[in-house]
Amino acid sequence: MQWTPNKVTALRVAVGFAAVSLFGRGPWANLAAVGLTVTTIALDALDGHIARRKNLATPVGAQLDILGDRMIENVYFTYFAVVGMVSLWLPVFFFVRGAATDFLRGLAMRAGHSGWGAHAMLKTWWGRALVASRWSRGLYAAMKCLCFCYLGLELALTRGPVALLGGISADVHALVRVGAHVLTWMTAGFCLLRGLPVLAEGWRYVSGVGPIRRVKRVAQGAA
């Protein structure tokens, strides 16, 4: 079977959901989930590599990649919020941020602006640097991987009656908790930073997409 970027994206989502389904089923299952989490992030890098190497990058593929990112982020942070390891406001933030940026991307796509090059949605250099550059995408993927793996290891090693490192002192456990909060909110902060260019440059499509579509219909009718 020939692997395409979209197939890798679908596999990434499946592996991510499988990982989350293992969390909370015992310390060894938690460790297996951490391993699958690393695989999930690695597949995120692989689909982009295949798209660039085989020249298979398309606007639709880019949207599917973003959809896969949203599903993975939301399912992980929602699970860790449900079990009380992160604040409930964390998954709420990712839901709201994702909905807002994806709404604006959808309007931009309907107006003919998506993907890369002259018809890309983002026009400013700083917007492309924060959102589309390899260093930004790589750093964000690494932060999510570190965040999810840290929480998974905390779950396996220090939580529950069968934790692998049961009996650790309250001070050590508090320190571990502080590390979890720092990592998760740093990840959320960088997520917000990467979303700002989309919010700033995409707002023009809220009022502009209607006139653009009417002009297109007039042009098509004249033809």
SVG drawing of the C-alpha trace seen along z (x, -y; Angstrom):
<svg xmlns="http://www.w3.org/2000/svg" viewBox="-26 -43 39 46">
<polyline fill="none" stroke="black" stroke-width="0.4" points="0.0,0.0 1.3,-3.4 1.3,-5.8 -0.1,-9.2 -0.1,-12.2 -3.8,-11.8 -3.5,-8.1 -0.7,-8.9 -2.9,-11.6 -5.8,-9.1 -3.4,-6.6 -2.1,-9.3 -5.6,-10.1 -6.3,-6.3 -3.0,-5.8 -3.8,-8.9 -7.2,-7.6 -5.8,-4.2 -3.3,-5.8 -5.9,-7.8 -8.1,-4.6 -5.2,-2.9 -4.7,-5.7 -6.1,-4.8 -6.0,-1.0 -3.0,-0.4 0.6,-1.6 1.9,0.6 -1.0,-0.4 -0.2,-4.0 3.4,-3.5 2.2,-1.8 0.0,-4.8 3.0,-7.1 4.8,-5.1 1.9,-5.4 1.8,-9.1 5.4,-9.5 4.4,-7.5 1.4,-9.9 3.7,-12.9 6.2,-11.2 3.4,-10.5 2.5,-14.2 6.0,-14.9 5.9,-12.0 2.8,-13.2 4.3,-16.6 7.6,-15.0 5.8,-12.7 3.7,-15.7 6.9,-17.7 9.0,-14.9 6.4,-13.5 5.0,-16.9 1.6,-15.8 0.8,-18.9 -2.7,-20.3 -5.0,-22.8 -7.4,-20.0 -4.6,-17.9 -3.5,-20.9 -7.0,-21.2 -7.1,-17.5 -3.8,-17.8 -5.2,-20.7 -8.3,-18.6 -6.1,-15.7 -4.2,-18.1 -7.5,-19.4 -8.8,-15.9 -5.5,-14.8 -5.2,-18.0 -8.8,-17.9 -9.0,-14.2 -5.8,-14.3 -6.5,-17.5 -10.1,-16.5 -9.1,-13.2 -6.5,-14.7 -9.1,-17.3 -11.7,-14.6 -9.3,-12.7 -8.3,-16.0 -4.7,-16.3 -5.2,-19.6 -7.7,-22.5 -11.0,-22.1 -10.3,-25.5 -7.4,-24.0 -9.5,-21.9 -12.0,-24.7 -9.3,-27.0 -8.1,-24.6 -11.7,-24.1 -12.4,-27.8 -9.1,-28.6 -9.4,-25.8 -13.0,-26.7 -12.2,-30.4 -9.1,-29.8 -10.7,-27.0 -13.8,-29.2 -11.6,-32.0 -9.6,-29.5 -12.8,-28.2 -13.9,-31.7 -10.5,-32.3 -10.7,-29.1 -14.2,-30.0 -12.7,-33.3 -9.9,-31.4 -7.1,-31.9 -5.6,-28.7 -2.4,-26.7 0.8,-28.4 2.2,-30.8 0.4,-33.8 -3.1,-32.6 -2.1,-31.8 -4.3,-33.2 -1.4,-34.6 0.3,-37.6 2.6,-38.9 6.1,-37.5 5.6,-37.3 2.3,-35.4 3.9,-32.8 6.8,-32.5 4.6,-31.8 2.1,-29.6 3.6,-27.8 7.4,-27.7 9.1,-24.4 10.6,-25.7 7.2,-26.8 5.4,-23.6 8.3,-21.5 8.5,-23.4 4.7,-23.1 4.7,-19.4 7.6,-18.9 5.8,-20.9 2.7,-18.8 4.6,-15.6 6.5,-16.6 3.2,-17.7 1.3,-14.5 4.1,-12.2 4.8,-14.1 1.2,-13.7 1.1,-10.1 4.2,-9.3 2.8,-11.1 -0.3,-9.0 1.7,-5.8 4.3,-6.5 2.7,-8.5 -1.1,-8.3 -3.4,-5.6 -3.0,-2.6 -0.9,-0.6 1.4,-3.5 4.9,-2.3 6.5,-4.8 3.9,-4.7 4.7,-6.2 6.7,-9.2 6.7,-12.2 4.1,-15.0 6.9,-17.5 8.0,-15.5 4.4,-15.0 3.8,-18.7 6.9,-19.4 5.7,-17.0 2.3,-18.8 4.0,-22.2 5.9,-20.8 2.7,-19.6 1.0,-23.0 4.0,-24.8 4.2,-22.5 0.5,-22.5 0.1,-26.3 3.3,-27.0 1.9,-24.7 -1.4,-26.6 0.4,-29.9 2.4,-29.0 -0.8,-27.6 -2.4,-31.1 0.6,-32.8 0.5,-30.7 -3.2,-31.5 -2.9,-35.2 -1.8,-35.7 -4.8,-33.7 -7.2,-35.8 -5.6,-39.1 -5.4,-38.4 -8.5,-36.2 -10.9,-38.8 -11.1,-40.6 -12.9,-37.6 -15.8,-37.8 -17.1,-40.9 -15.3,-40.3 -16.3,-36.8 -19.9,-37.8 -18.9,-40.4 -16.2,-38.2 -18.7,-35.4 -21.2,-37.8 -18.4,-39.0 -17.6,-35.4 -21.3,-34.6 -21.6,-37.7 -18.5,-36.8 -19.7,-33.3 -23.1,-34.5 -21.4,-36.9 -19.4,-34.0"/>
</svg>
